[in-house]
Amino acid sequence: MGRRRWLFKLNRKHLLYILPLLWLLAAVSAFIYAPDIDRFVREEGQEEAPDDYPSSMVDPLIDEDGGFTGSEVIVVYDEPGGFTAEQLEQIEDRLVELETSPGNLPLHDTLIPFDGEDEEDRLYADDEGVLLAVLQLDMPASDYELIRDELEEKVSVTGVNHYETGEPVINEDVIVTTEEGLETSTYITVALVFLVLLTVFRSFLAPFVPLIILASVYLFSIAVVSSLIGAFNFPVSNFTQIFVLAVVFGVGTDYCLLILKRFQEELKSGDSSYDAMLRTMKGSRATVFYSAFTGFIGFAAIGLAEFDLYQSASAVAISLVVMVGAIWLMMPAVLSLTGKHLFWPSKVEKQETDNAFWGKLGLFALNKTGFSLLVIIVLLLPLLLVYDDDRSFDSVDEIQGDYDSVTGYERINEVFGEGEIFASTLIIEAPNPSWDEPERIAHLEFLTKNLERIEGVDTVRGLHRPQGELEDEFTVPYTADSLAGGLDEAEEGLLEIADGLDEAVTEIEASEEEIDEAEQGLTELIQGTDEAIAGASDIEEGISETEAGLREIQTEVGAASEEISNYEEDVRAAENEVNEELENARQAQREAEAAVTEIEKQIDSFLADIDEAFADLSERTEDLERQIEELPVSAAEIEEATGIAVKDELPDIPEPDIDPAAEVEAAAAEALPEDPLPDVALPDPSPYFNTVYAELDQAAAQAGALETGIGEAADALGEIEAGAAELQTGLSEIRSGLVEFEAGLEEVRSAAAELTDGLTEAKEGVEETAEGLTDIEDVLTEIASQQEHPLEGFFIPEQALEEEGFAEAFNTYATPESKQFTFIDVLLDADPYSREAMGILDEVEEVTLFSFRETPMEDSAMAIDGVTSVNRDLRDVSNQDFMTTAAVMLTGIFLALTVLLRSLVMPVYVLISLVATYFGAAAVTEIIFTDIMGYPGIMWPVPFFGFVLLMALGVDYSIFLLGRFSELYDPKDPDSARATIHLAMKRIGGTVLSAALILGGTFASMLPSGVLSLMQISTLTITGLFFYTVVLLPLFVPACMKMFGRYNWWPFHQRNSR
């Protein structure tokens, strides 16, 4: 039985010594194989407001329509003496080369002063020798570290100073500064903890125990936090590691100091180191546990904050859990193994356990309670009265030293003004579908006018104001002036139209007379046409009769020709008879004479017939020509109407070359002697008869030709008769057309009358319109003269949207795909990082909502981009988180103290002392950094973290004191409370002051970090620890305990001390 117990004890002791080795191995392995927390800090540790805040809504909104959501880096070329032409050319070549050949850089777009006059005005200050180039990069700000060296190489110009600045550059430099500060703080913390512990314990060995334990805690805590970030997106920031470092080495050293001091006391009893260790761990258990628990509550409460930056401090809660576990794993083995040797070379018996300073403070508080409270009031009240809670959001101040990002930012502020480059940008959604409509842009102008009235707003730029000034052509006075000019021309035109109408009326009235004359002429023409038709009919009848006469003449000429032939036969017969009679001439002279006489008569008769036929033909021909000449229309008009040339159609009747009668008579006279029957012998008549035959043949030929000519004339007259018939038909058609034309003229007369009336009315209307336009022109001229009128108006013509200038404006001030979102740059007179700028931005938001009230944009999505908007959201979320976290934290600490102290009274004045400590320390910190060092205020995260640290860490010292008081107090002797609290103060005072010194020293190691926030948090924490451990805790808490007496444990009963 005894052997089993011994084996059991042996196994417990062995396990006691094995666990520390396993722990150290686990801590080192976890740290080695854990993800790189520095990478997480860059990627996910940026300061961003929650998703429902205006600045966080920017990227999701514009990303919907293909807008740029990357990062902007500003390259500042600085040549104080001014750039030479060669340097400008080199810079331009460098930037153009960057645009065309960006290499591995995720270059989205550039804005350089060489792009145009507007860009030159905005980005180039010739007198100051500063030139800016804005580079848009398709990457998160955290990736700037990866491209920094390549970008530096591509933008550098030999012989020209340049700096890179902008949000990603500043953030990266803050991270670099923090990392460097963390490294510095680590060395200082370790050295400081070692020196303080060396001073406290006067031992070279004792300081190494806490340092080894806490180093393993830090490594394991960082490994756990890094793994949680990678696996569960645990919040992280650039404060995470340094807070874990400070709390682990600060609070952990306090816990180790508490245990070591208690172990010193237990060793004085003379028991074994193992037994002293057991009593030490048992006696310290409650104090360490409740101290760690209250700290855990405080830092875990940060997890309820909305802001990732604040939530990142909840990693400290994890480190507290790891710390308690590590202390309980390692400290027992160390204490048990080393015993008194731990404190070598000092002697445990000679160590003083009571602290005289706290003892005196306790006596003063207990004996002079009123004065104690008065001292506290005198000390804190002035601080509270001067405390303004001024906060700064200028992240540039976070960086100490000659960083290019700070130098570049300061040069931009000096040369271009505080708000020129870091403007705030309103992002406004258009009513469906886009901003590409004039009436919607008019709402933007209304908003712009209202924004310009806000005090502190310098310039507003947007779609319709790309350079910040309203284009004259978009103002109503300009439009009115243009319209007035146009109306003046229109008025002149209308007056000309009126004159033209008047002339038209006059001409139409004159044309009515001409229409009357034309109508009368048409009537006469119709009558003439009727006569022409009748004449044509007469011509047709006359031609028909003439043709008939010619046919008769032709017949008669034919008969005459036959008669000539017959005469020839008769002459031949007569010749025969003459020949016969000549033989008997003498015998038949009287008969011959009679025959000759008969022949002469017959010839005379024949000649008379021929003359009569030719006379009749000539008379008929003359009658036909006279009838043609007497036609009511000329032969030319007939030819024009019918296409028949009348004269050409009349044949030329050939006239015989000889006069047949005369020829016959001459022949007869020649053939017949004057005395046909002379007394002499009759000659031979044959020659004479041959001559007659020849003449008769010739007369017969002429008669045949005459007959043929008369036939042709008759045929021509037949054609003329047909033409006359066609002429009659054509004239009838002409008459019908003339009748229709006459009817048309009547309609024209009526239409002309109506047109005259209409034109007269139109003239009157035009004159009235001209008068109205004159009135409108006067009004428009008056409007155009009111250029400075506050309500001058705004108007964008539809065609203006199609111009090149507006296309460029849409490229700059609208999302690219459907122009669903527009950007309005608001340039402020104030520093964009200042509280004043945030106040202006509050007004900008209110004015925007007011301007869009009861408009199509009333329910449109809206966000605000820019450093001022981000900082304003950080202010709002930090204020909200501060109140929420403070309430949760104080409630948790109150409950923990209530359980620990079994009282509702003591937790109240403990919390009062802690809160008073915070405000006093915050006031001192504000005085140092704002009034003395000249900063615009305390950095915005400082109050939150300062409050959390002082509440979570300061309450430990209250627990140290009240825990020892509860341990020493004997409830059977209520009057011993005063003496017990005084004794507790003496016993625990050294531990508390040493712990405060160590914790303060740990935070003091942040001062050389160069990060302003850490420096201020360090100052606030150190000041708070001083106030609490020197003033509030040793004066206020004992005084309250004395005042409340037995009610300190209300409403619970007093518990036994052991």
MISE-109854 format. One record per residue (C-alpha): x, y, z. Coordinates in steps of 0.5 Angstrom, whole numbers, plus 500, padded with zeros to 3 digits. Layout:
XYZ
...
END
This chain:
500500500
506505502
509503496
504504491
503511494
510512493
510510486
504515485
507521488
514519484
509519478
506526479
513529481
515526474
509528470
510535474
517536471
515533464
510537462
514544462
518540457
512538453
510545453
516548451
517543445
509545443
510552443
516552439
513547434
507551434
511558432
515554427
509551423
504557424
502561418
506568417
502573421
505579418
503577411
496577415
497583417
498586411
492583407
487583412
489588417
487595414
483600417
476599414
469601417
464595417
460594411
454598412
458604413
458609407
466608405
465601405
459601400
464604395
467598392
461594392
457599388
462601383
464594382
457592380
458597373
465595372
468601376
475602378
476599385
483598386
489602389
492609387
499611388
501618387
508619385
511626387
516629383
520635387
525640384
525646388
528650383
523648378
524643372
528644366
525642359
530636359
527634366
520635364
521631357
525625361
519625366
514625360
518619357
518615363
511616365
509614358
513608358
510606364
503606361
505603355
510597358
508596365
511590366
508586372
505592375
497591375
497598372
489600370
490607368
494613369
493621370
499625368
500633367
502631360
495628358
492635357
491642359
486641365
491635368
497640367
493645371
491640377
498636377
503641375
506647379
511650375
513655380
514650386
517645382
512639383
509635378
504629380
503623377
497618379
497611378
491607378
493599380
488593380
490591387
489591394
493596398
496590402
499588395
503594395
509591398
510586393
510591387
514597391
521595388
519595381
514601381
520605384
525603378
520604373
518611376
525614378
528619373
536620374
537627377
530628380
527627387
521623387
516620393
511615393
505617397
498615397
493610402
497604400
504607401
502610408
499604410
505600408
510605412
505604418
506597418
513597417
514602422
510598427
514592425
520595427
517598433
515591435
522588434
525594438
519593444
521586444
528587446
526593451
521589454
525583455
531587458
526591462
523585465
530582467
532588470
526590474
526582477
533583478
532589482
526586486
529579488
536581487
537574484
540573477
536566476
529569478
528573472
530568467
524564470
518569468
522570461
522563459
515562461
512568458
517567451
513561450
507564452
508569447
510564441
504559442
499565443
502568436
502561433
494560435
492567433
495566426
492559425
485562427
486568422
488563417
482558418
477562421
478569419
480571426
481579426
488582426
491588425
498591426
496592434
495585435
502582436
505588440
499588445
500580445
507582447
505587452
500584456
504577456
510580458
507585463
501582466
505575465
510578469
505581474
502574475
509571476
512576481
505575485
507567485
514568486
513573492
508568495
513563494
518567498
513568504
512560504
519558504
520562511
516557514
522552513
518547509
520543503
520547497
515542494
510544500
512551499
510550492
503547493
501552498
504558494
500555488
494554492
494561495
495564489
490560485
484565486
488571485
491569479
485566476
480572477
485577475
486573468
479572468
477579469
482581463
479575459
472578460
475585458
479583452
473578450
468583450
472587444
470581440
463584440
465591437
463592429
470594428
475589425
481593428
478593435
476586435
483584433
485586440
481580442
487576441
490578448
484574451
487568448
494569450
491570457
488563457
495560454
499564460
495561465
496554463
503555461
504558468
500552472
504547467
511550468
511554475
510548480
516544477
521550477
519552484
519545487
526544483
529550485
527552492
531557495
536557490
531560485
533567489
540566489
545569491
540573496
537570502
530569503
530570510
532577509
527579504
523584507
515583505
512589507
512595503
512602507
510606502
503603501
503602508
503610509
498611504
494606507
494610514
493616511
487614507
484610513
486616518
484622514
479619509
476626508
483629506
484623502
478624497
480631497
487630494
484625489
479631487
484636487
488632483
483629478
478635477
483640473
485634469
477633467
476640466
481641461
480634457
477635451
477628448
480631441
482625437
486625430
485621424
491623421
495616419
501620416
502622423
503615425
510615421
516618425
522619421
524621414
519616410
518618403
510617403
510623409
515627405
510626399
504628402
507634406
509637399
502636396
499639402
504645401
503646394
496644392
492645398
490640403
484638400
486638392
489631391
485627397
478629395
472626398
468623393
460622393
458616389
451616387
446611383
442613377
435612377
434606372
438606367
444611367
446618368
446619361
440624360
440631361
434632366
438627371
444631370
440637372
439634379
447633380
447641378
442642384
446638389
452641387
449648388
447646395
454643396
458649394
454653400
457649405
462652409
469649408
467646401
472649396
470646389
465641387
467637381
463632377
460630370
457637368
463641372
469637370
474643372
469645378
466651374
459651371
460651363
457658361
453654355
449650361
446656364
440658363
442666362
447663356
441659353
437665354
442669351
443664345
435664344
434671344
439672339
436666335
429670336
432676334
434673327
427669327
423676328
427679323
425673319
418673321
418680319
421678312
416673311
410678313
413683308
413677303
406675305
404682303
408682297
404675295
397678297
399684292
401679287
395675288
391680287
394683281
394675278
386675279
386681274
391677270
386671271
380675269
384677262
386670261
379668262
376673258
382671253
380663254
373665252
375669246
380663244
374658245
370662241
376663236
377655236
369654235
370659229
376655227
373648228
367651223
372654218
376647218
369644217
368649211
375648209
374641209
367642205
371647200
377642199
372637198
368641193
375643190
377636189
370634186
371640181
379638180
376631178
371634174
377638170
381632170
375629167
374634162
382635160
382627159
376629154
379634151
385630150
381625147
378630143
385632141
386625139
380625135
381631132
388628130
384623127
379628124
385632121
388625118
381624115
381631113
388630110
385624106
379628104
384634102
388629098
382626095
379633094
386636092
385632086
379634085
380641088
379645083
373641082
371642089
374648091
368651094
367645098
374645101
373652103
367650106
371645109
377649111
372654114
369648118
375646121
377653123
370654126
372647130
379649132
376656134
371652138
376647141
381653143
375656146
374650150
381649152
381657154
375656158
378649162
384653164
380659166
376655170
382651173
385658175
379660178
378654182
385654185
385662186
378660190
382655194
388659196
383665198
379660203
385657206
387664207
381666210
381661215
380663223
387660224
393660220
396655216
402655221
397654227
394648223
401645222
402646230
396643232
395637227
402637224
400638217
403643213
397645209
401649203
406643203
400639201
397643196
400640189
403645184
399645178
403645172
402650167
403648160
409651157
405653151
399656150
395650146
390655143
395660141
399654138
394651135
391657132
398659130
399652127
393653123
394660121
401658119
398652115
393655112
394661108
391667109
387665103
386658103
383657097
388661092
387661085
393658084
394651084
394648091
400645094
401639097
398639104
402634108
407638111
402642113
398636116
405634119
406640123
399640125
400633128
406635131
402640135
396636136
401631139
404636143
397639146
395632147
402631151
400637155
393635156
395629159
400632164
395637166
390631167
396628171
397634175
390635176
389628179
395629184
392636186
386632187
389627191
393632195
386636196
384629199
389629204
388636206
381634207
383629211
388633215
382638215
378633219
384631224
385639225
377639226
378634231
384637234
381643235
375640238
380637243
383644244
377647245
375642251
382643254
381650254
374649257
377645262
383650263
377656264
374652269
381651272
382658272
375659276
378654281
385658281
381665282
377662288
383659291
387665290
381669293
382664299
390664299
389672299
385671305
389666308
396670307
393676310
391672316
398669316
401676315
397678321
399672325
406673323
406680325
403678332
408672333
414677331
411682337
411676342
418674340
420681341
417680348
420673349
427676347
426682352
425677357
430672355
435678354
433680361
435673364
441673360
443679364
443676370
449672370
450673378
443671380
443666385
437662381
440663374
438656372
441650369
440647362
444641358
441641351
441633348
446634343
451636348
451629351
454627344
460632344
467629346
467633352
462630355
464623353
471625357
467627363
463620363
470617363
472620369
466621373
462615371
462608372
464605365
459600363
452603363
454609367
450607373
454611378
457618378
462621382
462628385
469630388
468635394
474638395
475641402
478647405
480643411
485638412
482631410
484628416
482633421
475633425
473639421
473635415
469630418
464635420
464638413
462631410
457630415
453636412
455634405
451628407
445631410
445636404
445630399
440627402
436634402
437635395
435629392
428629397
422627393
426626386
428620382
434619386
431619393
432612394
438611390
444608393
449613395
456612398
462617400
469615398
476618401
480619407
475623410
470619409
474613412
476617418
469619419
466612419
472610423
470615428
463613428
464606429
469607434
465611438
459606438
464600439
467604445
460605448
458598447
465595449
465599455
458597458
460590456
467590459
465594466
459589467
463583466
468585471
463587476
460580475
467577476
468582482
462580485
463573485
470574488
469579493
461576495
459583495
456588490
459594494
466593493
466592485
462599485
468603488
473599484
470600478
469608479
477608481
478605475
474609470
477615474
484613473
482612465
480619465
485622469
490619464
487620458
487628460
494627461
496624455
492629451
496635454
502632453
501630445
496636443
498642448
506640448
507636442
503640438
499634435
492635433
489630438
490623440
490618435
483615434
484608437
488610443
482612448
479605446
485601447
487605453
480604456
480596455
488596458
487600464
480596466
483589464
490590467
488595473
483591476
488586477
491590482
485591486
484583486
491583488
489587494
482585496
484578495
489579500
485583504
479577504
485572506
487576512
480578514
477575520
469576520
469574527
472581529
468586524
473591528
479588525
477590517
481597518
487593521
486588516
486592510
492596512
496590513
494587506
496594503
503593506
504586504
501586497
504593496
511591494
508586489
503591486
508597485
513592482
508589478
506596475
513598474
514592470
507593466
509600465
516598463
513594458
508599455
514604455
518600451
513602445
515609446
521608441
517604436
516611432
508609431
504615434
498611436
503606440
506612443
500615446
497608448
504607452
503614455
496613457
497606460
503608464
500614467
494610468
498605472
501611476
495614478
492607480
497604484
500611487
493615488
487611487
488604489
492606496
487612497
480611494
479604495
481604503
477610504
471607501
472601505
473605511
466609510
462603508
465598514
461592514
456594508
462593504
460585503
452587502
448584501
452577502
454575509
461576511
465570509
471566513
478568511
480561511
END
